[in-house]
Amino acid sequence: MGVMEAAHPYMPVSMELPGFHPALMSQAFILATYGGASAVVVLIVWLLSGSVAKLRTVDRLLMCWFAFSGLTHIILEGYFVFTPDFFTFTKPHLLAEVWKEYSKADSRYVGRDPTVVVIEGITAVLAGPGCLLAVYAIATKPVYEHTLQLVVSTAQLYGDIVYFATVILKGVEICLPGPVYYWFYYIFMNGIWVVIPLLISFRSWGAINRAFASTKKKSA
């Protein structure tokens, strides 16, 4: 008689996950660790940005956002892309545990849905470093400052639109019921990367247009 595969908590329940091993860290610990690490990053960038002359509050906040966003893309999402067997880990590993937990809100991750893997791959490899470059650009004010912010924010916005739209079009169940998994993980945590990049895109679009208008006026 063969060894039975362990039952998993993901949707649909019929999904096959060979070698699956349940999470070893609690939800509270995972959220506290991720939240605490994010807060430390934001605090450090906020304090360091205060030493840069003539930076407005909005610039400092944007530096915090892009630093947090870039590190999340590179470390967290990059780990997902390049560690396809994270759900089989039998020893505690924080990043693997994060994805075991988040997959309860979107089982496409544990199931290695091609669309999600491609989106996260592009985000980790291109948008992540782009975010960190944006931190530098905001501090040093090169000519490409707003162009870079617009490009990176548009990429984030596009990725999230595809992320949500594919679920709606497929009409599949990917999330466990309950306010934490659906409203907090799936809607709120992903919605952040819709609202903030959209606002940044409008801001940078306006700045670029004003710069072109000023140049045109001077050359007239």
C-alpha positions as CSV (number, residue, x, y, z in Angstrom):
1,M,0.0,0.0,0.0
2,G,1.5,3.4,-1.0
3,V,2.0,6.4,1.2
4,M,-0.9,8.8,1.1
5,E,-0.2,12.4,0.3
6,A,-0.9,14.8,3.1
7,A,-4.2,16.8,2.7
8,H,-3.7,20.4,1.9
9,P,-5.7,23.6,2.9
10,Y,-5.9,25.1,-0.6
11,M,-8.6,25.5,-3.2
12,P,-9.7,23.5,-5.0
13,V,-9.3,20.6,-2.7
14,S,-8.8,18.3,-5.7
15,M,-5.5,20.0,-6.6
16,E,-2.6,17.7,-6.4
17,L,0.5,18.8,-4.5
18,P,3.0,16.0,-4.4
19,G,5.3,16.2,-1.4
20,F,3.2,18.9,0.3
21,H,4.1,19.6,3.9
22,P,1.9,21.8,6.2
23,A,3.1,25.2,7.4
24,L,5.3,25.1,10.5
25,M,5.0,28.7,11.6
26,S,1.8,30.4,12.9
27,Q,-0.1,33.0,10.9
28,A,0.5,35.5,13.7
29,F,4.3,35.0,13.6
30,I,4.5,35.3,9.8
31,L,2.4,38.5,9.7
32,A,4.4,40.0,12.7
33,T,7.7,39.2,11.1
34,Y,6.8,40.5,7.6
35,G,5.1,43.6,9.1
36,G,8.0,44.3,11.5
37,A,10.6,43.9,8.7
38,S,8.6,46.2,6.5
39,A,8.3,48.8,9.3
40,V,12.1,48.7,9.9
41,V,12.8,49.3,6.2
42,V,10.4,52.2,6.0
43,L,11.8,53.7,9.2
44,I,15.4,53.5,8.0
45,V,14.6,55.1,4.7
46,W,12.6,57.8,6.3
47,L,15.4,58.7,8.7
48,L,18.1,58.6,6.0
49,S,16.0,60.7,3.6
50,G,15.8,63.4,6.3
51,S,19.5,64.0,5.7
52,V,19.0,64.8,2.0
53,A,18.7,68.5,1.5
54,K,15.5,70.0,0.0
55,L,13.5,66.8,-0.1
56,R,9.8,67.4,0.4
57,T,7.7,65.1,2.6
58,V,6.0,63.6,-0.4
59,D,9.5,62.7,-1.8
60,R,10.5,61.0,1.4
61,L,7.3,59.0,1.6
62,L,7.8,57.9,-2.0
63,M,11.4,56.8,-1.2
64,C,9.9,54.7,1.7
65,W,7.3,53.2,-0.7
66,F,9.7,52.3,-3.4
67,A,12.2,50.8,-1.0
68,F,9.6,48.7,0.7
69,S,8.1,47.8,-2.7
70,G,11.4,47.0,-4.3
71,L,12.6,44.7,-1.5
72,T,9.3,42.9,-1.4
73,H,9.5,42.3,-5.2
74,I,13.1,41.1,-5.1
75,I,13.2,39.1,-1.9
76,L,9.7,37.8,-1.4
77,E,8.4,37.5,-5.0
78,G,11.8,36.5,-6.3
79,Y,12.0,33.6,-3.8
80,F,8.6,32.4,-5.0
81,V,9.7,32.5,-8.7
82,F,12.9,30.6,-8.1
83,T,11.7,28.2,-5.5
84,P,8.9,26.1,-7.1
85,D,9.0,23.4,-4.4
86,F,8.5,25.7,-1.4
87,F,5.4,23.8,-0.3
88,T,7.4,20.7,0.2
89,F,9.8,22.1,2.8
90,T,9.8,20.1,6.0
91,K,11.9,22.5,8.1
92,P,11.0,26.1,9.1
93,H,12.0,28.6,6.4
94,L,10.4,32.0,6.7
95,L,10.0,32.8,3.0
96,A,8.6,29.3,2.3
97,E,6.2,29.7,5.2
98,V,5.1,33.1,3.9
99,W,4.1,31.5,0.6
100,K,2.4,28.5,2.2
101,E,0.3,31.0,4.2
102,Y,-0.4,33.4,1.4
103,S,-1.4,30.5,-0.9
104,K,-4.5,30.1,1.3
105,A,-5.7,33.3,-0.2
106,D,-4.5,32.5,-3.8
107,S,-3.9,28.9,-4.5
108,R,-2.4,29.8,-7.9
109,Y,0.9,30.3,-6.1
110,V,1.2,26.8,-4.6
111,G,-0.2,25.4,-7.8
112,R,2.4,27.3,-9.9
113,D,-0.1,28.9,-12.2
114,P,1.9,30.0,-15.3
115,T,0.3,33.5,-15.4
116,V,1.2,34.2,-11.8
117,V,4.8,32.8,-12.2
118,V,5.4,35.1,-15.2
119,I,3.9,38.2,-13.5
120,E,5.9,37.6,-10.4
121,G,9.1,36.9,-12.4
122,I,8.9,40.1,-14.4
123,T,8.1,42.0,-11.2
124,A,11.0,40.5,-9.2
125,V,13.6,40.8,-12.0
126,L,12.6,44.2,-13.5
127,A,10.2,46.1,-11.3
128,G,12.1,45.3,-8.1
129,P,15.5,46.8,-9.1
130,G,13.5,49.6,-10.8
131,C,12.0,50.5,-7.5
132,L,15.4,50.7,-5.8
133,L,16.7,52.8,-8.6
134,A,13.7,55.1,-8.1
135,V,14.7,55.6,-4.4
136,Y,18.1,56.8,-5.6
137,A,16.5,59.0,-8.4
138,I,14.2,60.7,-5.9
139,A,17.1,61.6,-3.7
140,T,19.5,62.8,-6.5
141,K,16.9,64.3,-8.9
142,P,18.3,63.2,-12.3
143,V,16.3,64.0,-15.4
144,Y,14.8,60.5,-15.5
145,E,13.3,60.7,-12.0
146,H,9.6,61.0,-13.0
147,T,10.0,58.8,-16.2
148,L,11.3,56.0,-14.0
149,Q,8.6,56.3,-11.5
150,L,6.0,56.3,-14.2
151,V,7.4,53.2,-15.9
152,V,7.8,51.2,-12.7
153,S,4.4,52.2,-11.4
154,T,2.7,51.4,-14.7
155,A,4.4,48.0,-14.7
156,Q,3.1,47.3,-11.1
157,L,-0.4,48.5,-12.1
158,Y,-0.4,46.4,-15.2
159,G,0.7,43.3,-13.3
160,D,-2.0,43.7,-10.7
161,I,-4.7,44.3,-13.3
162,V,-3.7,41.0,-15.0
163,Y,-3.5,39.3,-11.6
164,F,-7.1,40.2,-10.7
165,A,-8.6,40.0,-14.2
166,T,-7.5,36.4,-14.8
167,V,-9.3,35.2,-11.7
168,I,-12.5,37.0,-12.8
169,L,-12.4,35.7,-16.3
170,K,-11.6,32.1,-15.3
171,G,-14.2,32.2,-12.5
172,V,-12.2,29.8,-10.4
173,E,-12.1,29.4,-6.6
174,I,-8.6,30.3,-5.4
175,C,-9.3,31.6,-1.9
176,L,-10.3,30.1,1.4
177,P,-13.4,31.7,2.9
178,G,-13.0,34.3,5.6
179,P,-12.1,38.0,6.0
180,V,-8.4,37.5,6.5
181,Y,-7.7,35.4,3.4
182,Y,-10.0,37.2,1.0
183,W,-10.3,40.8,2.2
184,F,-6.9,41.3,3.9
185,Y,-4.6,39.1,1.9
186,Y,-6.2,39.0,-1.6
187,I,-8.0,42.3,-1.8
188,F,-6.1,44.7,0.5
189,M,-2.5,43.5,0.1
190,N,-2.8,43.4,-3.6
191,G,-4.9,46.5,-3.8
192,I,-2.1,48.5,-2.4
193,W,-0.2,47.9,-5.6
194,V,-3.1,49.3,-7.6
195,V,-3.9,52.4,-5.7
196,I,-0.4,53.8,-4.9
197,P,1.1,53.1,-8.4
198,L,-2.0,54.7,-9.9
199,L,-1.5,57.9,-7.8
200,I,2.2,57.9,-8.6
201,S,1.6,57.5,-12.3
202,F,-0.8,60.5,-12.4
203,R,1.8,62.6,-10.4
204,S,4.7,61.7,-12.6
205,W,2.7,62.1,-15.8
206,G,1.8,65.6,-14.7
207,A,5.4,66.4,-13.9
208,I,6.7,65.2,-17.2
209,N,4.0,67.2,-19.1
210,R,4.9,70.3,-17.2
211,A,8.6,69.9,-18.0
212,F,7.8,69.5,-21.7
213,A,5.5,72.5,-21.6
214,S,8.1,74.6,-20.0
215,T,10.8,73.6,-22.5
216,K,8.4,74.3,-25.4
217,K,7.5,77.7,-24.0
218,K,11.2,78.6,-23.7
219,S,12.0,77.5,-27.2
220,A,9.0,79.4,-28.7
